[in-house]
Amino acid sequence: MSTRKIITDFLTDYYSRRGRSYSWRRNRTPFRVYLSEVLLQRTRADQVEPVFERLVHNYPSVHLLYANLNDAMPAMRSLGRPCRFRYLGAGLEYLITEHDGEIPAERQHLLAVPGIGSYICGAIRVFGFGIPDVIIDTNVVRVFSRLYGLRADPETRRRKWFLELATQHVSSDHCVEYSYGLLDFAAQVCRSGRPACDICGLKSLCEYAGNRKEHPGRFIPGLAQVVRLEHPSTGHHPASGLDYKLYGSSGSSTHVVREQKSVDKESESMTDKPE
Ligand code: SF4
């Protein structure tokens, strides 16, 4: 079994064993997913949950929420960052005007909605429609970067090679469980500050766990160091299935990946191309 499949199966199974339970994960509809993702932006889930439940109870559709936005606003503003709700109002209006109050499933249509970027777009497609797609945020970047020993920077989540790497792991049969499992694993085990490597079921294949002693506390710096631009070596990263050029001179845990070319064609049909 390939490393990629082991990781995908592990994360899918992780959700069934240790997945978190939230209101928006039950009775999923595209509207509930859309609203929850807007509310969750940089806001803790336990803060969001009571507000979300009140909103979907009182205004369970695009039309109803838009028609009562002034009444709904105080509850939403209690979560902070009020600018996101300006985009929500514009997004609801756009959905009513362009889609008769329905939320579209197509990537290009979702990305045309004000306030919907690639993360919310992916979440709506996966959790709202059950369509296999990638959901990428800094937590997802952290997990894959550690597993494969890739250096990441703040732009990594927008890069084509990372999109390909993440896409190759999406489960086509269990995309909802896989994606929730990945998000929960990132929050509970492969945490930002102190990853729980000792209890991690992926430890045996994780580059970070294997090389931690050599790079204490220095993994995933802000910017990758390009050491020898004039003499890059090429190679193949067996775990990720990517071809790469290695500009750095250090060991396997510090690959600086450029110009990757996916060798796994299987995943190309699983998701739309990035915006
Ligand atoms: S071994 Fe540690 S760094 Fe690697 S995936 Fe598990 S928790 Fe993350």
Boltz pocket constraint, residues with backbone or C-beta under 6 A from the ligand:
constraints:
  - pocket:
      binder: B
      contacts: [[A, 143], [A, 146], [A, 147], [A, 189], [A, 190], [A, 191], [A, 195], [A, 196], [A, 197], [A, 198], [A, 200], [A, 201], [A, 202], [A, 203], [A, 206], [A, 207], [A, 208], [A, 209]]
      max_distance: 6.0
